[in-house]
């Protein structure tokens, strides 16, 4: 249960992508995921899931190297203060130092303020739900001038393009990164929640139409998909 009421705060999305070492022992990976998922009980955390990715895709117009991540941590907070308190909490530090450092080869982190996401009335996605997160790195010459335009397209999507017409999507969040230190230059993102993997796959064409509206401004995109695991499968 988060420590601040929604009326006093803004919902924060926090996502960390991980590349686990190829030689990592499965038992150590499971212990790491268990430690991360255990952080959902912290007072500062509104929602949290750590899970393996089922797909990672990098699309780029430059010579940038593909980012082949294997796992994700997705969590939500009622304020930036709650996120900060979470990051310095001893249990979080233990999960990182005692488990993650042993097996994680690479990471990318991304945070945004989610407009109109009310965590007090937004249930955690059910086990089996599918989530897609897309991260966008804009062309340098377009970086500032087109951010508001792209965010406007994403707002339109949230307000009706997908949620109203395509019933496969149960939730959509979007925003601009406010923690650039570990985001690899990616500045915008959206997250879409689907009842299951089939609904996600059925929405690929519609999601492609969404990206077509601003693809000329994008240098690189990273897309990751994952399923909300049952407590016994993480």
C-alpha angles and dihedrals in degrees: 000000000000120000099231131057118246092240090064098045151037125249113251126203115208120186129177122185118202136196107207116207114262091233095050113130113245091230091057092047090052092048089051093050091047090052092050094047089049088065089073088085093063114113092234094057121087097179133355137176130171116189146145117272119244093199139013122185130178119195117186141167091205135060092266117143118253114255107229104193122176106191141029140205113202118183138163133211137186093231145004087253090060090049091051092048090050093052093054096040112121093234091054091048089050093051089052100042101033098041116008100050090057097058111016117099102177141005142190122193131196134180132185142169107244114220114225094359105138108191093189089068100026110094120215110260111265123247108279094032114134123225129195122195121188122192122196130204109194125217108266094243090051098042101108103018098057104036094089091046093052092045087052090055090050091049089052088051092051092047096052122316093094107004094051101038105026109054091190091083114074098176140009129191128179141169153133121284115251097184106063098167096091103019098095091230095304108138109173133045145167132202123204125191121208130186089240147341093276092058090049092053091046089056097053093099093050092046088050090056089052092055092045088067092069106014092116089066096048124093096181140003130195116198123189130180128195141166126233102246128219114249090254096053103052 
